[in-house]
């Protein structure tokens, strides 16, 4: 995903079949794995219910897909790395 040409948007579906449009805001590499940060497009600036969504790029059946991070400690660690990057950009 290249930000040189503007924002990237994806649509994901949850287990119940609900679709959500997300805006890709950043990607980092940690331990040879890529993690992508997204924001919901339907999020209001004052809405505290939503937050950053972090997905991991994995290979599945020879194809790159995005997956949730099941390890809470790993997710927290990756979130902190994104938070540091966002803070340094401000």
N, C-alpha and C positions, 0 to 999 in steps of 0.2 A: 504494500500500500504506500503510495507515494504522495506526500502532502504538497509537492510542487504544483499539482494541478487542482488543488482544493481538497475539501474534506471527502472522506470515504464513508459510505453508509452500507450497512448490512442489515438483513432481516433474519432474526432467529426465532425459533419456536420453542415454547416450554413444553413440559410433559403433558399439559392439558390441551395443546394445540393452539395456544394463544401466540400471535405473532407480535414481535417487538422490533422496531427499527432503532438501530444503534449507530452513533457516530464514532468512528475510530479517531482517537485523539493522540495516541502514542504507542510505540512498540519498544520493548527492551529485550536484551538477550542476557540470560542468567544461566550459567552452567550449561552452555550449548543448547538451551531451550529458548524459544521465543514466546513472549507474553505480550498480549495486546490489551490496551485500555480503551474502553468505550464509555460513552455517555448516552443514556436514553434520549431520543429526540423529542419525546413528549414531556420532558422534565422542565418544570418552571424553576427559575433561579431561586425562589424562596422555598421550594419543595425539599424537605429534608428526608422524605421517604425513600427517594432514589439516591443513588450514589454512583461512583465509578464501578464499572463492571469489568473484571479482568478475566480473560480467557487465554488458554494456552494453545499454541499451534502444535498439533501432533500429526503424525502420519498414520493413516488408517486405510488399509487396503490399497496402498500405493498412492494415496491422495492426501493432500494436506487439508485438515479440518480443524475447527476450533472446538475446544472442549473446556468444561469447567474444571477448576482445581479442587480436588476433593480433600486434600490435606490442609487443614485450617492453619497450621503453623507456616506452611509454604505460602499459602495465600496471603497471610499477614506480612510475611517477609517481602513478597513481591509488591504488595500494596505500599509498603514503606519505601521501597525503591522508586516507585512511581511518584509518591508524595514528595520525596527529596528532589526529583527532577522537576516537578511542577513548581515547587517552592523556589528553586534556583532560577527558573525562567521568569518569575515575577519580579 
